[in-house]
């Protein structure tokens, strides 16, 4: 992969929030210097859909006037499938994000962002999911997040990946554009979320804990919440 990084890459950018979201725009700007970028992203928000794919229904795709932008009326995993099978079959990387909110620990199983990267890995394409943790009382500074992703993502792209593996990256919160961050490779936390359901008649509402969730020392949750960039190598 280090050899291929020396030349211009063919990169597909996707997400689970929709093609018109600031996180996607920030990711495009962060990787534009690495090669030719094609956007293939959902038409509408698809957060927490997991690895759902569309098989029985036809998938509408809008080809926007903007160069190399395809809007998919489907899921994030659909976007990766269409990228590989239709629009960019020779893609070097499929990069999903930047998600506004962390995808750590068990989040990786429900996240559409991570599912897009996982589907790419299933299809034999190198992939990475990128997310920005949002601490209490903090709003994402997308310019700062973009700058940090531009700085550190190339370091991850040069690391080896075996067949069926992909990266999951989470930036800590808060971040600014200039302060150096620590990049730590770490396992995915195995602790379940702390949550309950609030009953209201026949309705049950999810009540979960995000910021004080249980975590093991050295895990991705621990690393990211501790102020470093967590990088986890996941497998299909």
C-alpha positions in Angstrom: 0.0 0.0 0.0 2.9 2.4 0.6 3.9 2.0 -3.0 0.4 2.9 -4.2 0.3 5.9 -1.9 3.1 7.3 -4.0 0.8 7.6 -6.9 -2.7 9.2 -7.3 -5.4 7.1 -5.6 -8.9 6.4 -6.8 -11.0 7.2 -3.7 -14.7 6.7 -3.1 -16.2 8.9 -0.3 -19.5 7.9 1.3 -21.4 8.3 4.6 -24.6 7.5 6.4 -25.9 11.0 7.0 -26.6 12.0 3.4 -24.8 13.4 0.4 -25.3 17.1 1.5 -23.9 16.9 5.0 -20.9 18.9 6.3 -19.1 15.8 7.5 -19.0 14.4 3.9 -17.8 17.8 2.6 -15.1 17.9 5.2 -13.9 14.4 4.2 -13.8 15.2 0.5 -11.6 18.2 1.3 -9.4 16.2 3.6 -8.6 13.5 0.9 -8.7 15.6 -2.3 -4.9 15.9 -2.4 -4.5 12.1 -2.3 -6.1 11.5 -5.7 -9.3 11.3 -7.7 -12.4 11.5 -5.4 -15.8 10.2 -6.3 -18.8 10.8 -4.0 -21.3 8.0 -3.8 -23.6 8.8 -0.8 -27.1 8.2 0.4 -29.9 10.6 -0.6 -31.3 10.8 2.9 -30.0 10.2 6.5 -29.3 6.5 7.1 -27.8 6.6 10.6 -28.0 3.4 12.6 -29.2 1.2 9.7 -26.3 -1.1 10.2 -25.4 -3.4 7.3 -28.8 -3.3 5.6 -28.7 -3.8 1.8 -31.3 -3.4 -0.9 -32.0 -6.5 -2.9 -35.7 -6.8 -3.9 -36.4 -3.1 -4.8 -34.7 -1.1 -7.6 -32.2 1.5 -6.4 -32.5 5.0 -7.9 -29.2 6.9 -8.4 -29.1 10.6 -9.3 -26.0 11.6 -11.2 -25.4 15.2 -10.1 -24.0 17.9 -12.3 -21.1 18.2 -9.9 -18.3 16.0 -11.2 -18.2 12.5 -9.9 -21.1 12.7 -7.5 -23.8 10.0 -7.3 -26.8 10.2 -4.9 -28.1 6.8 -4.0 -31.6 6.2 -2.8 -30.4 3.4 -0.6 -28.2 2.5 2.3 -24.5 3.1 3.0 -23.8 -0.5 2.2 -25.7 -0.1 -1.1 -23.4 2.9 -1.9 -20.3 0.7 -1.4 -21.8 -2.1 -3.6 -22.7 0.3 -6.4 -19.2 1.9 -6.1 -17.5 -1.4 -6.7 -19.9 -3.0 -9.1 -20.9 0.0 -11.2 -19.2 3.3 -10.8 -15.6 2.9 -9.6 -14.7 -0.8 -10.0 -11.0 0.0 -9.7 -11.3 2.0 -6.5 -8.2 1.9 -4.2 -10.1 3.1 -1.1 -13.7 3.5 0.0 -13.7 6.0 2.9 -16.9 6.6 4.9 -17.5 9.7 7.1 -17.0 12.0 8.6 -19.7 10.9 11.0 -20.9 13.5 13.6 -20.6 11.3 16.6 -18.4 8.4 17.6 -18.6 4.9 16.3 -16.8 3.0 19.1 -17.2 -0.4 20.7 -20.5 -2.0 19.9 -21.5 1.0 17.8 -19.7 -0.6 14.9 -22.5 -3.1 14.5 -25.3 -0.6 14.1 -23.4 2.2 12.3 -24.1 2.8 8.7 -20.8 4.5 8.4 -18.9 1.4 9.5 -21.1 -0.8 7.4 -20.1 1.1 4.3 -16.5 0.3 5.1 -17.2 -3.3 6.0 -19.1 -3.9 2.7 -16.1 -2.5 0.8 -13.8 -4.9 2.7 -16.2 -7.8 1.8 -15.8 -6.8 -1.8 -12.0 -6.8 -1.6 -11.5 -3.0 -1.5 -9.4 -1.2 1.2 -11.7 0.8 3.4 -11.9 3.0 6.4 -14.7 4.6 8.5 -14.0 8.0 10.1 -16.0 9.5 12.9 -15.8 12.6 15.2 -16.7 12.1 18.8 -18.9 14.9 20.2 -18.4 15.7 23.9 -21.0 17.3 26.0 -21.6 21.0 25.3 -19.4 20.9 22.2 -20.3 21.5 18.6 -18.3 20.1 15.8 -15.8 22.5 14.2 -15.7 20.9 10.8 -12.8 22.9 9.6 -10.7 21.7 12.5 -11.9 18.1 12.1 -11.1 18.3 8.4 -7.6 19.6 9.1 -6.9 16.7 11.6 -8.2 14.1 9.2 -6.1 15.5 6.4 -3.0 15.3 8.7 -3.5 11.8 10.2 -5.5 9.7 7.7 -2.6 9.2 5.3 -0.6 7.6 8.1 -3.3 5.0 8.6 -3.7 4.4 4.8 -0.1 3.4 4.7 -0.5 0.6 7.3 -1.0 -3.0 6.0 -4.4 -4.5 5.8 -5.1 -8.2 5.2 -8.0 -9.4 3.0 -11.2 -8.8 4.8 -9.8 -6.1 7.2 -10.7 -2.4 7.4 -10.0 0.5 9.6 -12.3 2.3 12.1 -11.0 5.8 13.2 -12.5 8.0 15.8 -11.3 11.5 16.6 -11.5 12.8 20.2 -13.5 15.8 21.3 -12.9 18.7 21.2 -10.3 19.2 18.5 -8.8 22.3 16.9 -7.0 22.6 13.6 -3.4 23.1 14.9 -2.9 21.1 18.2 -1.2 17.8 17.4 -3.1 14.7 18.4 -1.9 11.2 19.4 -2.7 8.3 17.1 -3.3 5.0 19.0 -4.0 1.6 17.5 -6.3 -0.2 19.8 -8.9 -3.0 20.1 -12.7 -2.4 20.0 -14.3 -2.2 23.4 -16.5 -5.2 24.2 -18.6 -3.6 27.0 -22.3 -3.2 26.1 -23.9 0.2 26.3 -25.6 1.2 29.5 -29.3 1.8 28.5 -32.9 1.2 29.3 -36.4 1.7 27.8 -38.7 4.2 29.3 -42.3 2.9 29.2 -45.1 5.4 28.3 -48.3 3.4 27.8 -47.7 1.1 24.9 -44.6 3.1 23.8 -41.0 2.3 24.8 -38.4 5.0 24.4 -34.7 4.3 24.4 -32.7 6.0 27.1 -28.9 5.5 26.7 -25.6 6.7 28.2 -23.1 8.0 25.7 -20.4 10.0 27.5 -20.1 7.8 30.6 -20.4 4.5 28.9 -18.5 1.5 30.4 -15.1 0.8 28.8 -11.9 -1.3 29.2 -8.5 0.3 29.6 -6.8 0.6 26.3 -9.9 0.0 24.2 -11.1 2.4 21.4 -13.7 3.9 23.8 -11.0 4.5 26.4 -8.5 5.9 23.9 -10.9 8.3 22.2 -12.6 9.5 25.4 -9.1 10.0 26.7 -8.2 12.6 24.0 -6.4 10.5 21.4 -7.4 9.3 17.9 -8.5 5.7 18.2 -7.6 3.5 15.2 -9.0 -0.1 15.2 -8.4 -2.8 12.6 -11.7 -4.6 12.1 -12.5 -7.8 10.3 -15.5 -9.0 8.3 
